Amino acid sequence: MSGTPKIALNPIQWMASADGWLDPSLAPEPKQRLSLIKQAGFDSVMAEVPAGWTVEQYQALLEETGLTLAPGYFVCRSDGRDGTEDDVVAGAAETARQHARLGMTEIGLGMGMGKDKPRVAHPAQAYDADDSRVEAVTALIGRIADAMVAEGVRPSLHPHVGTWIETEEEGRAVLDAIPASRLGFLPDTGHLAWAGADVGRFVKDYAERIPFVHVKDCRLSVAAEGREKDWGYQQTVLAGLWVEPGRGELDLPGIIANLPGNFDGWLMVEVDRPDIADPYESAQVSARWMHSTFPS
């Protein structure tokens, strides 16, 4: 790879809750969190302005801690036919405006999920697959993309287990319906693998549309057992699905090798539930492996 990818962290290992979910209230306060990320060995962090903060306050803290920003994330909490579409599009535009003020031109875009949702009860199985729902979601994503691009920020589709855009087939349907100028592709190595995708092929086929990657390792054996036994999302996570990069069963270097040779976007580490109990140590181990595997 002739390009130089930038390594970043989405610090969700600090948010992992005892029930196999994420609870942002568990994370350290912003200044401590950003300081720990820097000390652990990361120079970039996912963009996320703390609630109640101004963009200027956030930028000042980033400067103080010596961190730069990688693209953030917007969650679409509508299936495209529940009557909340206009509110979702308005929220997307506001998030894009904030991102633009931070100097960002890309952002992740995924569908919402909740503990009571059917695909959370039956994850990574394309449960209740419905072409008409995918079409409705695609139409909404098209509206979101238009609203965000108008603000100077392009969203990138992020298929995610437990949501209505979960599988490789569903992800391809959306990407093929909306042009690259309006919608990029944000692959998550762990979620795609859990859902049974050929991750390397998927990345290769849409490589020119990828501005950043969520680098996530997992135990494929746990994913397979969970699908076979119809475990719920949280049960699968608690069984040991997620691990720090390089400690699981994915060929992460092989997957990343499918990116263009001049790729200079972000490789963003995500450890939804640390296999190493201490979140800071989890971040340290992740940083060491990433820098040794993808040297700048």
N, C-alpha and C positions, 0 to 999 in steps of 0.2 A: 504494500500500500504506500504510494508515493505521498499521499496527503497525510496530514497530522491530525488525527482525531483529538478532540478535547474531552477530558475525563471529568465527570460531574457526579454528584450524589443527590438523590431524592431521599432525605433522611427519615424514611418511614420506619426504620427499625426501632426508633425511639417511641413509635406510636403503637407497636404491636401489643394487643391486649390479650388477657388470659383466655378469652373465648375464641381465639383464632381470627379476630377481626382487627381493625385499626381504630384507635381512639386518640385523636390529636391532642386531647387534654393531658395525655401522659407525657408528652414531649417537654423538654426543658424550655424555659422562656427564650425568646428569640436571640438575645445577645449570647446567652450561654450555649444555645444550640449551634449558632453559626461559629462560635469560637471552637467548639468541640469538633465540628466538621473540618475546619482548617487544621487543627492540631492532629486530626486523624490522618491527614495526608491528601485532602482534596482542595483544589483551588477554585472549583466552580460548584455552585449549588443550584437546584431547581428554583426558578423564580416563583415566589409566593409572598406577597405583601401581607404581613400579619394583620389580623382583624383590628380595625380601629387605628391603624397606622396610615400616615401619608406616604406617598411614593418617596418624598424627600427624606423622611425619617429612615425609611428602609435603605435608601441609597447611602445615607451617611453611615449606617451600621455596617453595610457591606464594605464600605471603604475602610472603616475602622478595623474590621476583622480580616481584610485582605482577600476577600472572595469576589469572584466575578459570577455573572448569572448565566445559567443555561435555561432553555425554554421551560415554561410552566405548563399548566394543564387546565382544561375546562371540561366540566362534566355536564353532559346533556341529560337532564332528568325528565325526558319525555320520550314516548314511543312514536311520536309523530301523529298521533290520532287521539290524544287524551284531552285536547282543548287548552293545553298550556304552551303551545308552540310559540305564540307571540312573546310571551314572557321569557321563554328560553332564548329566543333570538335576541331580545333586548339585553339579557344578561350576558350573552356572548359578546355583543358589541361593546358593552361596558368593560368586560374583562380584556378585550383586545385593545381598547383605548389605554387602559392601565399598562398593559404589556408594552405598547408602543412608547409610552412615557418612560419606561425602563430601558428603552433602546432595543427591544426585541422585535424580531420580524417573523418568528415561528412560535407555535404553541401546540401542545397536544390536545386532542379532542376524543373523548371516550364517552360511552353511554353510562348512565347511572345504574347502581345496583343497591339492593337493600336486603337485610337479613330475611325478610318475609317474601322475597321474590322467587318465582318458580325456578329460574335457572340457578339461583343460589342453592336451592334445595336439591337440584339435580345438575351439578356443574359439569362443564366440558363434554356435554353430550348432545348439543344442539336441541335441547329439550323444547318441545312445542314450536319447532321450526315453522315459519310461516312466510312465504314469499311476499304476501301483501304487506305484512308488517315491515319486512326489509325495505320494500318500496317506499312505505310511509316514512321510515327512519331516514332513508336516503334523501327523500325530498326535504326533510327537515335539516339534515346535515348540509344540503346544498344551500338552504337559506342561511344557516349559521356561517357557512364559508363565505357567502357573499357579504354578510354583515362584518365579518372579521377582516376580510381582504380590503374592504372599504376603509378600514382603520389602519391599513398597512401591515397587518399580521395575518399570515397564512396558517390555518389549522392543519394538523396532520392526524389522520384517522388512527385510532388506537384500539384494535380489537381486544376485548378483555373478557375473561371467563366470568360467567354469572350475569352477563348483559345480553341484550338482543343482537349485538354484533360480537359474536363470540368465536366463530369458526373461521377457518381460512376461506371457505366458500362464501360466507357472509361478508367478510372483509373485502374479498375480490369483487363482489357484486357492487359494493359502494364505490370502491376505487375506480372500477371500470365505468361507472355512471357519471362521475364528476371529474373533470380534467385536472391535471397536475397543477395548472396555474391557480386553481382555487382550493385544492386539497392535496396535501402531502400524505405520507405514510409513516406512522410511528410504530414500528414493530416492537413488541415486548417478547423477548426470547422465551421467557418462562411461561407466560400465559398462552402463547401460541403453541408451545410444546405440550402443555397440559391439555389443550383442546385437540391435540392430535395432528397439528399442522406439520407439513414438511417445511420447517422454519427456514432452512437454507435456501430452498427453492423459492419460497415466498419472498424472501428478502432480495434474491437475485432478480426475480421477475419485475420488481418495482423499485429497484435500487436507486434509480435516478430521482425518485420522489421522496427519498428518505433524508430528512435534515438531522434527525437524531434517533437513537435507539435506546430503549430501556433494556439494560443488560441485567438479566435475572437468571439465576441458576436454580435448578430444581432436581428432585429425585424422580426420574421418569417412572421408576418402579412404584412409588407411592401414587403418582398420578394414574397409572394403569390400574392399580388395585382399587383406587377410589372410584374410577369409572365402572369397573367390573362389579363392585359391591354397592353402587349407587350411594356413595357417601355424599353428604352435603359439603358445601364449600368449607365451612369452618372445621368440620371433622377431618377433611383432607389436609387442611393446613396444619391442624394439631397433630396429625400423623407424621409430620416431618417433611412436608412437600418442599418448602423453601429453604435454601441454604445460601451462604455467601458465594460470590462468583469464584469458580475454580474448585469448589468443594462438592459440587453436585454431579449430575450425570449428563449434562449438556456439553456438546463440543462448541463452546462459545467462540474460540478462535476460528474454528471452521465456519461457523455461522457469519461472524463478522467479516470473514474473507470474501463474502459475496457482495459487500459494498463496493462502490466504484473505487478504483485505485487512487483517485484524487480526493477521496472523502475527507473532509476537514470539519465535519459536524461533531456533535456530542455523543459520547458513549456514557449514558447516565445509569449508574448503578442503582438498583432498587432491591432491597432485601425486606420483603413484606413481613417476615417473621424471622429474626435471626436464629441461626443454628447455634451460634456462639451466644451465650446468655447475655453478656454485657453488651449493650448497643454500641458503646464507644469502641470496644475491642472488635466488634463486628465491622464497624466502619474502618478501623485500622487495617484489619486483615483484607478487607475489600480493596482499599486503596493500594496496599502493597501488591496484591495480585494484579490489579488493573495496570499499574505503572510498569510492572515487570513484563506483562504480557503484551501491552500496547504502548511501548516506549515512545516518548515524544522526540 
